[in-house]
Amino acid sequence: MSKFDDMISGLQKDIEVPEKVWAKYTDTLSQLPDKPVQEVHKIPKKRMWPVAAAVALMVGTISVSAAVYIQWSKGLDEGLQTTQEQRQTLEENQMASFVNQSVTQGDVTVTAYQSIVDNHFAYLSFKVEGYKAEDGVEPGFSGIDVVVGDGSTDYTGGWSGSFYDGLVIGNDGKTYHADGTPYGDKEVSYTMEDGSLEYQIVMTSDQEGYFVDKPIHVEFKDLGLAGEKAGPVEVKAPGDWAFDWTLTGSEEVQTYELNAPLGDSGATVQQAELSPISISLKYDFPRQEIEETAIDENGEETTHMTYEEPPVFTGVQLKDGTIYTCLAGGGVTGYKGEETNVYEYIANLNRVIDVNQVESLLFLKQAYPENQADQQFAQDNLYFVPINE
């Protein structure tokens, strides 16, 4: 039996497909070059629906890459709470793409698996196999090197990374396990159903389109147990896993000219740019110098001068009335220039959104309502800014 026959047989065991579809599908595939077995990914039964859809489409046209790369990274899929339609859209506009580069050191194989790249952000997903994580203990690498482009100093953003822990943000801004269980009701797990782990990197830049079509180098060193409070990693699997490829992505955004005052805060939202995974805002907000107190490394209270911040973006209301709060992740904020009153806010989103379904942007009137922590995301603590009027 050929490798092609093995693949067809495996798929037929997992899903039922009309005989006419298989006849056309097998006739087309049999004319393609035989690929090494390890390049064919067998999709688990619980996620077989995309394969059925792909086979139906193949009656007219056939795409080997669609068959191989149909399964998203579990961490990006669950973490960004995507739908089938959203995944398809992100692949079609090249915002989402698949890398599939693997490096093995000792018993551990790391695979640069998937990326999602837009105008300001890049999500990277790496699959880690051959390492058994300890229950309830966060794994970590002792060193990570990320270089975008030629490594010159024109990159003015930053990045963060961590192993995916199965936690997501709900519509109400609270933390849940991906299966809907409230946070705290069961132990956090870093291990996927197949025994693998997933490491995610999120990069940001205030330069529009910075990551699109840029070469990238990512290198991991020594896998083990993450130390508390960013302490040293206890190495369990020494190694060096390095990857080089060129990011793809899309600079496509929806731009809205708003001129929307936010109550009596003194801030006016002038412009908003939305992509499915991020938001960029420009406020007109005259500077207001304020004094802040802080505790230094010696436990002493110190004071410093800074500027008041405008009401912070927290979410969106969709046209069907659905409200997502606590939607913004990390990013870049601050005045654009030394003398200007233009305050810029750029943040990634903790879930994929359908931009065309957004009716209003939501801003917090009070970031921390006094003695009313549970009222932070109540509607009477929100400014609603319609974007399609």
C-alpha positions in Angstrom: 0.0 0.0 0.0 1.4 3.5 -0.9 1.6 6.5 1.4 -1.3 8.0 -0.6 -3.4 4.9 0.1 -2.5 5.0 3.8 -3.7 8.6 4.1 -7.0 7.9 2.3 -7.6 4.8 4.4 -6.9 6.8 7.6 -9.3 9.6 6.7 -12.1 7.1 5.7 -11.9 5.5 9.1 -12.6 8.8 10.9 -15.3 10.4 8.7 -18.1 9.3 6.4 -17.8 10.9 2.9 -20.0 10.2 -0.1 -18.5 7.8 -2.6 -18.6 10.3 -5.4 -16.6 12.8 -3.4 -13.9 10.2 -2.6 -13.7 9.1 -6.2 -12.9 12.7 -7.3 -10.7 13.3 -4.3 -8.6 10.2 -4.7 -8.3 10.6 -8.5 -6.9 14.1 -8.0 -4.6 13.2 -5.1 -3.2 10.2 -6.9 -1.7 12.5 -9.5 0.3 14.4 -6.9 3.9 13.6 -5.9 4.2 11.1 -3.0 5.2 13.0 0.2 7.1 11.6 3.2 4.7 10.1 5.7 5.8 12.4 8.5 4.5 15.4 6.5 0.9 14.1 6.7 -0.9 15.2 9.9 -3.8 12.8 10.9 -6.6 14.9 12.4 -8.2 13.6 15.6 -11.8 12.6 15.4 -13.0 15.4 17.7 -11.7 18.0 15.1 -12.6 16.2 11.9 -15.2 18.6 10.7 -12.7 20.9 8.9 -11.5 17.8 6.9 -15.0 17.0 5.8 -15.4 20.5 4.6 -12.1 20.5 2.8 -12.9 17.2 1.0 -16.2 18.7 -0.2 -14.3 21.7 -1.6 -11.8 19.4 -3.3 -14.5 18.2 -5.7 -13.8 21.3 -7.7 -10.3 22.2 -6.6 -7.6 20.5 -4.6 -5.1 22.1 -2.2 -2.5 19.9 -0.5 -1.6 22.6 2.0 -5.3 22.9 3.0 -5.3 19.2 3.8 -2.0 19.3 5.7 -2.5 22.5 7.6 -6.2 22.4 8.4 -5.7 22.2 12.2 -4.9 25.4 14.1 -2.7 25.5 17.1 -4.8 24.5 20.0 -3.5 27.4 22.1 -4.3 30.1 19.5 -7.6 28.5 18.6 -8.8 28.3 22.3 -6.9 31.3 23.6 -8.4 33.6 20.9 -11.7 31.8 21.1 -12.0 31.6 17.3 -14.9 30.3 15.2 -14.7 28.3 12.0 -15.6 31.3 9.9 -13.0 33.5 11.7 -10.3 30.9 11.1 -11.1 30.7 7.5 -11.2 34.5 7.1 -7.8 34.9 8.7 -6.3 32.2 6.5 -7.8 33.7 3.3 -6.4 37.2 4.0 -3.0 35.7 5.0 -3.2 37.1 8.5 -2.9 33.4 9.8 -0.3 31.1 8.3 1.6 27.9 9.2 5.3 27.4 9.5 5.8 23.7 10.4 9.6 23.8 11.1 10.8 21.2 13.6 14.1 20.9 15.6 14.9 17.9 17.9 17.4 18.0 20.7 17.6 14.9 22.8 14.1 13.7 23.5 12.4 17.0 22.9 11.1 18.3 19.5 10.0 21.9 19.2 8.0 22.9 16.1 7.5 26.5 14.9 3.8 25.8 14.1 1.7 28.9 13.4 1.7 32.7 13.2 -1.0 35.4 13.1 0.3 38.8 12.0 -1.6 42.1 11.5 -0.7 45.8 11.4 0.9 46.0 14.8 1.0 42.5 16.3 2.4 39.0 15.7 1.3 35.9 17.5 3.7 32.9 17.3 2.9 29.4 18.4 5.5 26.6 19.1 4.6 23.0 19.8 6.8 21.2 22.3 6.8 17.3 22.3 8.8 14.8 24.3 8.8 16.7 27.6 6.4 15.8 30.5 5.3 18.8 32.4 4.7 18.5 36.2 1.1 19.0 37.3 0.5 22.5 38.4 4.1 23.6 37.7 4.7 26.1 34.9 7.4 25.0 32.4 9.9 27.5 31.0 13.0 28.0 28.8 16.2 29.3 30.4 16.7 31.7 27.4 14.7 33.0 24.5 16.1 35.1 21.7 13.8 36.9 19.2 15.2 38.9 16.3 12.9 40.6 13.7 14.3 41.8 10.4 18.1 42.3 10.4 18.3 42.9 14.1 18.8 46.7 13.7 17.5 49.1 16.3 14.5 50.3 14.3 12.3 47.9 16.2 10.5 50.0 18.8 8.1 47.4 20.2 8.5 44.4 22.6 7.4 40.9 23.1 6.2 38.5 25.8 6.0 34.8 25.9 4.6 31.9 28.0 3.4 28.4 27.9 -0.4 28.1 27.1 -2.2 27.2 30.3 -5.8 26.7 29.0 -7.1 29.9 30.6 -9.3 32.4 28.6 -11.2 35.6 29.3 -15.0 35.4 29.3 -17.5 38.0 28.0 -17.7 39.3 31.6 -14.0 39.9 31.9 -13.5 37.0 34.3 -11.0 34.2 33.8 -12.2 30.7 32.8 -10.7 27.4 31.7 -11.2 26.9 28.0 -13.9 24.3 28.7 -15.9 27.0 30.5 -15.0 25.9 34.1 -14.5 29.0 36.3 -10.9 29.7 37.3 -10.0 28.1 40.6 -12.5 25.2 40.3 -9.8 22.9 39.0 -6.0 22.8 38.6 -4.3 24.7 35.7 -2.8 22.3 33.2 -0.1 23.1 30.5 -0.4 19.7 28.9 -2.6 19.1 25.8 -4.6 16.0 25.1 -1.8 14.5 23.0 0.8 15.1 25.7 2.4 18.1 24.0 2.9 21.7 25.3 2.5 24.9 23.5 4.7 28.0 23.8 3.2 31.4 22.6 5.0 34.6 21.8 3.2 37.9 21.3 5.1 40.8 19.6 4.0 44.4 19.2 5.3 47.4 17.3 4.0 51.0 17.1 5.2 51.0 13.4 2.3 50.1 11.1 2.9 46.9 9.2 6.3 46.3 10.8 6.1 42.5 11.0 4.6 41.8 7.6 7.1 40.0 5.3 9.9 40.4 7.8 12.5 37.6 8.4 12.4 36.4 12.0 14.8 34.3 14.1 13.6 32.6 17.3 15.8 30.5 19.5 15.0 28.6 22.7 17.5 27.3 25.2 17.2 24.6 27.9 13.7 23.5 28.9 12.6 23.0 32.5 10.6 24.4 35.4 10.0 28.1 35.5 11.3 29.8 38.6 9.1 31.9 40.9 9.0 35.7 40.3 11.0 35.3 37.0 13.8 33.4 38.8 16.1 31.0 37.0 14.7 27.9 35.2 15.5 24.5 36.7 16.7 22.8 33.6 15.3 19.3 32.9 16.0 19.0 29.1 19.1 20.8 27.9 19.0 21.9 24.3 19.1 24.6 21.7 16.1 24.9 19.3 16.5 27.6 16.6 14.1 28.7 13.8 14.3 31.1 10.9 11.5 32.0 8.5 9.7 34.9 6.9 6.5 36.2 8.5 3.5 36.6 6.4 0.5 38.7 7.5 -2.0 41.4 6.6 -2.0 45.2 7.2 -5.8 45.3 6.5 -7.7 47.4 9.1 -11.0 49.2 9.3 -10.5 52.9 10.0 -13.1 55.1 11.7 -13.0 58.9 12.1 -15.0 59.5 15.3 -14.5 62.8 17.1 -16.3 61.3 20.1 -16.0 63.1 23.5 -15.8 60.7 26.5 -18.1 62.4 29.0 -16.4 65.0 31.2 -13.0 63.3 31.1 -11.6 65.9 28.7 -10.6 63.1 26.3 -12.0 62.9 22.7 -11.5 59.7 20.6 -10.5 61.0 17.2 -9.7 57.8 15.3 -10.0 54.1 15.7 -8.4 51.3 13.6 -9.7 47.8 14.1 -8.3 44.4 12.9 -9.7 41.0 14.0 -6.9 40.8 16.6 -6.0 44.4 17.6 -7.1 48.0 18.1 -5.3 51.3 17.6 -6.8 54.5 19.0 -5.9 58.2 18.9 -7.3 60.5 21.5 -7.2 64.3 21.7 -6.3 64.6 25.4 -4.6 67.8 26.8 -1.8 66.9 29.2 -2.7 66.9 32.9 0.3 66.4 35.2 -0.3 64.4 38.4 1.7 63.1 41.3 1.9 59.3 41.9 3.2 57.4 44.8 5.1 54.1 44.6 7.1 51.7 46.8 10.8 51.2 45.9 12.9 48.1 46.2 13.7 49.0 49.8 10.0 49.2 50.8 10.1 53.0 51.0 7.3 55.2 49.5 8.4 57.5 46.7 6.6 60.0 44.6 7.0 61.0 40.9 5.3 63.2 38.4 3.4 61.7 35.4 0.4 62.5 33.2 -3.2 61.6 33.7 -4.4 58.8 31.3 -7.6 59.0 29.2 -10.5 56.5 29.9 -9.1 53.1 28.9 -10.6 51.0 26.1 -12.1 47.8 27.5 -14.2 46.1 24.8 -16.8 46.2 22.1 -20.5 45.8 21.6 -21.6 43.8 18.6 -24.6 44.6 16.4 -26.5 41.7 18.0 -26.1 43.3 21.4 -23.2 41.0 22.7 -20.8 42.8 24.9 -17.2 41.8 25.3 -15.3 43.5 28.2 -11.7 43.2 29.3 -10.9 42.6 25.7 -7.5 44.4 25.5 -4.2 42.8 26.2 -0.8 44.4 26.2 0.5 47.0 23.8 1.9 50.5 23.4 0.4 53.7 25.0 1.4 57.3 25.5 1.7 60.7 23.9 2.8 60.8 20.4 5.7 63.3 20.6 7.0 65.6 23.4 4.7 68.6 22.7 1.5 67.0 21.2 -1.8 66.3 22.9 -2.4 63.3 20.8 -2.5 60.2 23.0 -2.0 56.9 21.2 -3.3 53.5 22.4 -2.4 50.2 20.6 -3.4 46.9 22.1 -3.9 43.3 21.0 -7.3 41.6 21.7 -7.7 38.5 23.8 -10.2 37.1 21.3 -10.7 37.3 17.5 -13.5 39.6 16.5 -15.5 40.1 13.3 -14.8 43.8 12.7 -17.9 44.2 10.5 -20.1 43.2 13.4 -18.8 45.8 15.9 -21.3 48.5 16.7 -19.6 50.4 19.5 -16.3 50.7 21.3 -16.4 50.6 25.1 -14.3 52.7 27.5 -14.2 52.6 31.3 -15.4 55.7 33.1 -13.6 54.6 36.3 -10.8 52.0 35.9 -11.2 51.0 39.6 -14.6 52.0 41.1 -14.1 52.6 44.8 -15.5 49.7 46.9 -17.2 48.3 43.8 -14.7 46.0 42.2 -17.6 43.8 40.8 -19.0 46.9 39.1 -15.9 47.6 37.0 -17.5 46.3 33.8 -21.1 47.3 34.6 -22.8 49.2 31.8 -23.2 52.3 33.9 -19.4 52.4 34.2 -18.9 52.3 30.4 -18.8 54.9 27.7 -20.3 53.6 24.5 -18.8 55.1 21.3 -20.7 54.0 18.1 -18.4 53.6 15.1 -20.8 53.2 12.2 -23.0 56.3 12.5 
